[in-house]
Amino acid sequence: MALIRVKNLLLRTYIGFNPEELANMQDVVINIEIEADIPEEALLADEPVGIYNYKTITKQIIHLVQNNRFKLLEVLTKNILDLIMTDKLVCRARVEVDKPHALRFAESVSFEMEGRR
């Protein structure tokens, strides 16, 4: 079992339901933790055959976030988690999405979800 982390993926998207949020893209910061099986053969051969490809999932997440609109941080987080969990090699995943400056006097607001197989 391997633990893969993608830390502080900074993207821009439409997030929120207030008029200014509907009109302007905002920053979101995404942190992902993925537990996946890595075949022993891949480790012995030092070849990327049959392994979980974190570069591929990261590109898919970027596409999802940047090409959609979300009213709720919860929905954005769930959509990212669902995308990660489609790969059968994933045993567990945790996604945290921060929305910087969402509240006055707070650095950010975040929402976190976890899925298991």
N, CA and C atoms as a LAMMPS dump frame, in Angstrom:
ITEM: TIMESTEP
0
ITEM: NUMBER OF ATOMS
351
ITEM: BOX BOUNDS ff ff ff
-5.0000000000000000e+02 5.0000000000000000e+02
-5.0000000000000000e+02 5.0000000000000000e+02
-5.0000000000000000e+02 5.0000000000000000e+02
ITEM: ATOMS id mol type element x y z
1 1 1 N 0.857 -1.18 0
2 1 2 C 0 0 0
3 1 3 C 0.899 1.238 0
4 2 1 N 0.536 2.205 -0.791
5 2 2 C 1.3 3.449 -0.874
6 2 3 C 0.392 4.622 -0.539
7 3 1 N 0.97 5.641 0.03
8 3 2 C 0.251 6.869 0.347
9 3 3 C 0.811 7.976 -0.537
10 4 1 N -0.045 8.527 -1.368
11 4 2 C 0.335 9.594 -2.3
12 4 3 C -0.33 10.874 -1.824
13 5 1 N 0.446 11.944 -1.779
14 5 2 C -0.111 13.248 -1.393
15 5 3 C 0.171 14.275 -2.49
16 6 1 N -0.864 14.999 -2.837
17 6 2 C -0.723 16.178 -3.696
18 6 3 C -1.03 17.347 -2.787
19 7 1 N -0.041 18.225 -2.617
20 7 2 C -0.165 19.292 -1.621
21 7 3 C -0.303 20.667 -2.275
22 8 1 N -1.266 21.41 -1.775
23 8 2 C -1.449 22.816 -2.136
24 8 3 C -1.548 23.058 -3.64
25 9 1 N -2.421 22.302 -4.272
26 9 2 C -2.709 22.507 -5.688
27 9 3 C -3.578 23.761 -5.797
28 10 1 N -3.016 24.826 -6.319
29 10 2 C -3.69 26.125 -6.385
30 10 3 C -4.34 26.292 -7.752
31 11 1 N -5.682 26.386 -7.747
32 11 2 C -6.438 26.534 -8.984
33 11 3 C -7.427 27.682 -8.849
34 12 1 N -7.987 28.067 -9.992
35 12 2 C -9.019 29.111 -10
36 12 3 C -10.284 28.528 -10.607
37 13 1 N -11.419 28.88 -9.994
38 13 2 C -12.708 28.417 -10.483
39 13 3 C -13.793 29.372 -10.028
40 14 1 N -14.996 29.159 -10.55
41 14 2 C -16.157 29.885 -10.063
42 14 3 C -16.72 29.081 -8.897
43 15 1 N -16.683 29.675 -7.704
44 15 2 C -17.156 28.984 -6.511
45 15 3 C -17.948 29.957 -5.652
46 16 1 N -19.199 29.612 -5.378
47 16 2 C -20.042 30.472 -4.562
48 16 3 C -21.343 30.806 -5.265
49 17 1 N -22.181 31.535 -4.537
50 17 2 C -23.493 31.876 -5.091
51 17 3 C -23.828 33.348 -4.943
52 18 1 N -22.956 34.128 -4.334
53 18 2 C -23.167 35.576 -4.279
54 18 3 C -22.867 36.177 -5.65
55 19 1 N -23.467 37.311 -5.979
56 19 2 C -23.279 37.891 -7.315
57 19 3 C -21.807 38.056 -7.721
58 20 1 N -20.962 38.54 -6.812
59 20 2 C -19.548 38.719 -7.176
60 20 3 C -18.833 37.384 -7.372
61 21 1 N -19.295 36.336 -6.666
62 21 2 C -18.696 35.007 -6.823
63 21 3 C -19.133 34.362 -8.141
64 22 1 N -20.33 34.667 -8.583
65 22 2 C -20.811 34.144 -9.852
66 22 3 C -20.109 34.801 -11.036
67 23 1 N -19.622 36.014 -10.842
68 23 2 C -19.002 36.77 -11.935
69 23 3 C -17.485 36.638 -11.991
70 24 1 N -16.847 36.287 -10.874
71 24 2 C -15.383 36.284 -10.808
72 24 3 C -14.831 34.949 -10.324
73 25 1 N -13.786 34.488 -11.009
74 25 2 C -13.113 33.268 -10.562
75 25 3 C -12.379 33.553 -9.256
76 26 1 N -12.263 32.523 -8.429
77 26 2 C -11.57 32.643 -7.156
78 26 3 C -10.556 31.516 -7.012
79 27 1 N -9.592 31.739 -6.137
80 27 2 C -8.606 30.707 -5.834
81 27 3 C -9.226 29.638 -4.958
82 28 1 N -8.815 28.397 -5.193
83 28 2 C -9.065 27.296 -4.27
84 28 3 C -7.745 26.549 -4.117
85 29 1 N -7.526 26.01 -2.942
86 29 2 C -6.313 25.243 -2.66
87 29 3 C -6.756 23.83 -2.311
88 30 1 N -6.216 22.866 -3.053
89 30 2 C -6.652 21.484 -2.915
90 30 3 C -5.509 20.629 -2.382
91 31 1 N -5.825 19.845 -1.35
92 31 2 C -4.885 18.876 -0.806
93 31 3 C -5.532 17.503 -0.893
94 32 1 N -4.762 16.555 -1.406
95 32 2 C -5.29 15.22 -1.672
96 32 3 C -4.356 14.184 -1.053
97 33 1 N -4.971 13.174 -0.474
98 33 2 C -4.236 12.031 0.054
99 33 3 C -4.887 10.783 -0.519
100 34 1 N -4.088 9.933 -1.167
101 34 2 C -4.618 8.754 -1.836
102 34 3 C -3.825 7.529 -1.394
103 35 1 N -4.532 6.508 -0.915
104 35 2 C -3.919 5.209 -0.64
105 35 3 C -4.219 4.316 -1.822
106 36 1 N -3.165 3.757 -2.406
107 36 2 C -3.34 2.91 -3.584
108 36 3 C -2.411 1.704 -3.502
109 37 1 N -2.854 0.629 -4.116
110 37 2 C -2.009 -0.554 -4.222
111 37 3 C -0.964 -0.324 -5.301
112 38 1 N 0.26 -0.725 -5
113 38 2 C 1.324 -0.688 -5.998
114 38 3 C 1.814 -2.123 -6.16
115 39 1 N 1.702 -2.683 -7.359
116 39 2 C 2.146 -4.058 -7.558
117 39 3 C 3.642 -4.217 -7.272
118 40 1 N 3.991 -5.299 -6.629
119 40 2 C 5.399 -5.584 -6.308
120 40 3 C 6.252 -5.624 -7.577
121 41 1 N 5.669 -6.124 -8.665
122 41 2 C 6.413 -6.207 -9.928
123 41 3 C 6.859 -4.826 -10.414
124 42 1 N 6.004 -3.83 -10.22
125 42 2 C 6.347 -2.465 -10.648
126 42 3 C 7.508 -1.93 -9.827
127 43 1 N 7.528 -2.235 -8.532
128 43 2 C 8.621 -1.778 -7.676
129 43 3 C 9.927 -2.478 -8.022
130 44 1 N 9.855 -3.761 -8.296
131 44 2 C 11.061 -4.509 -8.638
132 44 3 C 11.622 -4.088 -9.993
133 45 1 N 10.734 -3.825 -10.944
134 45 2 C 11.163 -3.46 -12.297
135 45 3 C 11.456 -1.976 -12.44
136 46 1 N 11.031 -1.17 -11.457
137 46 2 C 11.172 0.293 -11.536
138 46 3 C 10.547 0.825 -12.831
139 47 1 N 9.354 0.29 -13.129
140 47 2 C 8.613 0.678 -14.322
141 47 3 C 7.2 1.103 -13.918
142 48 1 N 6.63 2.081 -14.613
143 48 2 C 5.307 2.602 -14.242
144 48 3 C 4.132 1.772 -14.762
145 49 1 N 4.32 0.485 -14.937
146 49 2 C 3.256 -0.377 -15.444
147 49 3 C 2.391 -0.858 -14.278
148 50 1 N 1.092 -0.607 -14.371
149 50 2 C 0.161 -1.081 -13.362
150 50 3 C 0.127 -0.283 -12.074
151 51 1 N 0.734 0.915 -12.072
152 51 2 C 0.725 1.739 -10.864
153 51 3 C -0.334 2.833 -10.975
154 52 1 N -0.642 3.434 -9.844
155 52 2 C -1.565 4.564 -9.822
156 52 3 C -0.808 5.796 -10.301
157 53 1 N -1.334 6.462 -11.304
158 53 2 C -0.631 7.584 -11.915
159 53 3 C -1.143 8.91 -11.338
160 54 1 N -0.378 9.482 -10.424
161 54 2 C -0.807 10.726 -9.773
162 54 3 C -0.781 11.91 -10.723
163 55 1 N 0.035 11.856 -11.756
164 55 2 C 0.055 12.95 -12.729
165 55 3 C -1.258 12.977 -13.525
166 56 1 N -1.744 11.813 -13.908
167 56 2 C -2.991 11.725 -14.665
168 56 3 C -4.171 12.239 -13.85
169 57 1 N -4.295 11.793 -12.593
170 57 2 C -5.431 12.233 -11.779
171 57 3 C -5.349 13.728 -11.492
172 58 1 N -4.149 14.236 -11.314
173 58 2 C -4 15.678 -11.069
174 58 3 C -4.475 16.483 -12.28
175 59 1 N -4.126 16.041 -13.475
176 59 2 C -4.599 16.719 -14.691
177 59 3 C -6.121 16.663 -14.798
178 60 1 N -6.709 15.523 -14.424
179 60 2 C -8.167 15.392 -14.466
180 60 3 C -8.838 16.321 -13.461
181 61 1 N -8.237 16.453 -12.282
182 61 2 C -8.771 17.353 -11.254
183 61 3 C -8.681 18.802 -11.725
184 62 1 N -7.562 19.175 -12.311
185 62 2 C -7.404 20.535 -12.842
186 62 3 C -8.501 20.824 -13.869
187 63 1 N -8.723 19.892 -14.768
188 63 2 C -9.76 20.072 -15.79
189 63 3 C -11.147 20.212 -15.142
190 64 1 N -11.455 19.347 -14.201
191 64 2 C -12.749 19.395 -13.504
192 64 3 C -12.967 20.744 -12.832
193 65 1 N -11.982 21.207 -12.1
194 65 2 C -12.117 22.433 -11.313
195 65 3 C -12.196 23.667 -12.217
196 66 1 N -11.309 23.75 -13.181
197 66 2 C -11.226 24.957 -14
198 66 3 C -12.336 25.077 -15.045
199 67 1 N -12.978 23.981 -15.388
200 67 2 C -13.972 24.008 -16.46
201 67 3 C -15.409 23.853 -15.981
202 68 1 N -15.623 24.049 -14.688
203 68 2 C -16.967 23.954 -14.131
204 68 3 C -17.222 25.097 -13.157
205 69 1 N -18.48 25.234 -12.772
206 69 2 C -18.895 26.228 -11.78
207 69 3 C -19.528 25.488 -10.613
208 70 1 N -19.257 25.971 -9.417
209 70 2 C -19.762 25.328 -8.206
210 70 3 C -20.34 26.388 -7.28
211 71 1 N -21.517 26.139 -6.769
212 71 2 C -22.083 27.043 -5.77
213 71 3 C -21.559 26.694 -4.386
214 72 1 N -21.349 25.394 -4.142
215 72 2 C -20.956 24.937 -2.811
216 72 3 C -19.576 24.296 -2.805
217 73 1 N -18.79 24.636 -1.806
218 73 2 C -17.487 24.027 -1.59
219 73 3 C -17.645 22.521 -1.384
220 74 1 N -18.728 22.13 -0.746
221 74 2 C -19.002 20.717 -0.49
222 74 3 C -19.157 19.929 -1.793
223 75 1 N -19.815 20.513 -2.767
224 75 2 C -20.025 19.844 -4.053
225 75 3 C -18.711 19.727 -4.813
226 76 1 N -17.918 20.768 -4.822
227 76 2 C -16.607 20.717 -5.463
228 76 3 C -15.762 19.603 -4.842
229 77 1 N -15.727 19.545 -3.523
230 77 2 C -14.939 18.533 -2.824
231 77 3 C -15.433 17.128 -3.169
232 78 1 N -16.735 16.929 -3.158
233 78 2 C -17.32 15.619 -3.475
234 78 3 C -17.02 15.204 -4.905
235 79 1 N -17.079 16.139 -5.838
236 79 2 C -16.786 15.818 -7.236
237 79 3 C -15.331 15.374 -7.419
238 80 1 N -14.424 16.026 -6.717
239 80 2 C -13.014 15.633 -6.786
240 80 3 C -12.827 14.24 -6.192
241 81 1 N -13.431 13.995 -5.039
242 81 2 C -13.329 12.684 -4.397
243 81 3 C -13.906 11.594 -5.3
244 82 1 N -15.062 11.833 -5.878
245 82 2 C -15.678 10.848 -6.774
246 82 3 C -14.772 10.535 -7.964
247 83 1 N -14.139 11.555 -8.513
248 83 2 C -13.217 11.361 -9.636
249 83 3 C -12.048 10.465 -9.232
250 84 1 N -11.471 10.72 -8.078
251 84 2 C -10.344 9.912 -7.59
252 84 3 C -10.769 8.465 -7.367
253 85 1 N -11.946 8.269 -6.795
254 85 2 C -12.404 6.929 -6.424
255 85 3 C -12.809 6.071 -7.624
256 86 1 N -12.852 6.635 -8.827
257 86 2 C -13.192 5.825 -10.003
258 86 3 C -12.102 4.825 -10.343
259 87 1 N -10.872 5.084 -9.927
260 87 2 C -9.763 4.166 -10.204
261 87 3 C -9.791 3.015 -9.204
262 88 1 N -9.802 1.783 -9.71
263 88 2 C -9.898 0.587 -8.866
264 88 3 C -8.665 0.369 -7.991
265 89 1 N -7.539 1.003 -8.302
266 89 2 C -6.339 0.871 -7.472
267 89 3 C -6.44 1.673 -6.175
268 90 1 N -7.37 2.622 -6.126
269 90 2 C -7.525 3.476 -4.948
270 90 3 C -8.302 2.727 -3.866
271 91 1 N -7.696 2.647 -2.678
272 91 2 C -8.349 2.013 -1.527
273 91 3 C -9.024 3.057 -0.639
274 92 1 N -8.378 4.217 -0.535
275 92 2 C -8.893 5.294 0.312
276 92 3 C -8.401 6.614 -0.259
277 93 1 N -9.233 7.636 -0.141
278 93 2 C -8.817 8.973 -0.571
279 93 3 C -9.427 10.008 0.363
280 94 1 N -8.67 11.075 0.574
281 94 2 C -9.132 12.199 1.374
282 94 3 C -8.866 13.454 0.569
283 95 1 N -9.871 14.311 0.49
284 95 2 C -9.746 15.559 -0.269
285 95 3 C -10.124 16.711 0.647
286 96 1 N -9.281 17.735 0.676
287 96 2 C -9.579 18.971 1.395
288 96 3 C -9.466 20.121 0.402
289 97 1 N -10.514 20.934 0.361
290 97 2 C -10.508 22.104 -0.519
291 97 3 C -10.653 23.35 0.347
292 98 1 N -9.698 24.263 0.217
293 98 2 C -9.719 25.546 0.927
294 98 3 C -10.195 26.636 -0.017
295 99 1 N -10.993 27.532 0.526
296 99 2 C -11.416 28.728 -0.204
297 99 3 C -10.851 29.924 0.569
298 100 1 N -9.694 30.421 0.125
299 100 2 C -9.072 31.545 0.833
300 100 3 C -9.971 32.77 0.854
301 101 1 N -9.926 33.483 1.96
302 101 2 C -10.616 34.765 2.128
303 101 3 C -12.136 34.66 2.003
304 102 1 N -12.69 33.471 2.284
305 102 2 C -14.147 33.303 2.194
306 102 3 C -14.865 34.015 3.335
307 103 1 N -14.175 34.131 4.461
308 103 2 C -14.753 34.804 5.623
309 103 3 C -13.848 35.949 6.067
310 104 1 N -14.465 37.008 6.481
311 104 2 C -13.716 38.129 7.03
312 104 3 C -13.012 37.669 8.304
313 105 1 N -11.788 38.054 8.474
314 105 2 C -10.951 37.733 9.627
315 105 3 C -10.445 36.291 9.648
316 106 1 N -10.706 35.52 8.598
317 106 2 C -10.201 34.145 8.522
318 106 3 C -9.341 33.987 7.274
319 107 1 N -8.277 33.228 7.399
320 107 2 C -7.402 32.981 6.259
321 107 3 C -8.127 32.206 5.164
322 108 1 N -8.907 31.204 5.571
323 108 2 C -9.668 30.429 4.595
324 108 3 C -10.748 29.618 5.299
325 109 1 N -11.596 29.04 4.482
326 109 2 C -12.577 28.054 4.93
327 109 3 C -12.272 26.804 4.122
328 110 1 N -12.314 25.642 4.773
329 110 2 C -12.066 24.413 4.027
330 110 3 C -13.152 23.393 4.31
331 111 1 N -13.261 22.476 3.381
332 111 2 C -14.177 21.353 3.519
333 111 3 C -13.392 20.107 3.173
334 112 1 N -13.611 19.028 3.935
335 112 2 C -12.847 17.798 3.742
336 112 3 C -13.791 16.602 3.672
337 113 1 N -13.469 15.687 2.765
338 113 2 C -14.253 14.452 2.637
339 113 3 C -13.289 13.291 2.428
340 114 1 N -13.746 12.098 2.828
341 114 2 C -12.937 10.893 2.675
342 114 3 C -13.793 9.774 2.111
343 115 1 N -13.191 8.954 1.27
344 115 2 C -13.878 7.794 0.716
345 115 3 C -13.014 6.557 0.886
346 116 1 N -13.664 5.415 1.056
347 116 2 C -12.965 4.123 1.218
348 116 3 C -13.602 3.07 0.317
349 117 1 N -12.772 2.131 -0.063
350 117 2 C -13.262 0.99 -0.819
351 117 3 C -13.056 -0.242 0.024
